[in-house]
Amino acid sequence: KNQVEQSPQSLIILEGKNCTLQCNYTVSPFSNLRWYKQDTGRGPVSLTIMTFSENTKSNGRYTATLDADTKQSSLHITASQLSDSASYICVVSPYSGAGSYQLTFGKGTKLSVIP
Amino acid sequence: NAGVTQTPKFRVLKTGQSMTLLCAQDMNHEYMYWYRQDPGMGLRLIHYSVGEGTTAKGEVPDGYNVSRLKKQNFLLGLESAAPSQTSVYFCASSYVWVPDGANVLTFGAGSRLTVL
């Protein structure tokens, strides 16, 4: 069964500090991996998308890495801001030629940035 | 702003009542999806549509029906609501089929449904 596991479940950091969120997956065959940011009471918003051939992708202060061999990804947030407080969701796409039509969503990591 | 709009944002139902959630997108996207999000779980696909007039079952379709009569609208119906359907529902859309390649899934703001 395809699974996406995220850690930690929740994290509290001081404003200005860096942090790293982890994502492990068992989806196979694998097409691409996405990170979404979900503010409280809002829908998820895409941060990065990486295909199996990419091992890093940046979007401002967000940098995602991917190791397709170990099936691990991380999202690094640099110089955190109060507006970074949100849930971060890792989403993995199977290769659609394998007959699967759906994405596998992680449960998310809830990040709280405090002053 | 262009995007995905969901109505209503909040709704409380009694067990057995029916209702319809409306999703509208103005990006001319071909593909539309309905997800539910429950505490401690990842988003799960309820139904999806690959174009006007088409619908298909997702991971958790039981108790829901959908219709896509117009390309820009995707309706999610509950014929006889149950407490287990208490959840936050998200509509999403995409220009191409999401699992293929690095294309973006655009979500609405969500509809919070409580069934008593």
Interface residues (C-beta under 8 A of the other chain):
Chain A: V4 S31 N32 R34 G41 R42 G43 P44 V45 S46 I49 M50 T51 I89 S93 P94 Y95 S96 S100 Y101 Q102 L103 T104 F105 G106 K107 G108
Chain B: V4 G40 M41 G42 L43 R44 L45 Y48 A56 G58 E59 F90 A92 W97 V98 P99 D100 G101 A102 N103 V104 L105 T106 F107 G108 A109 G110
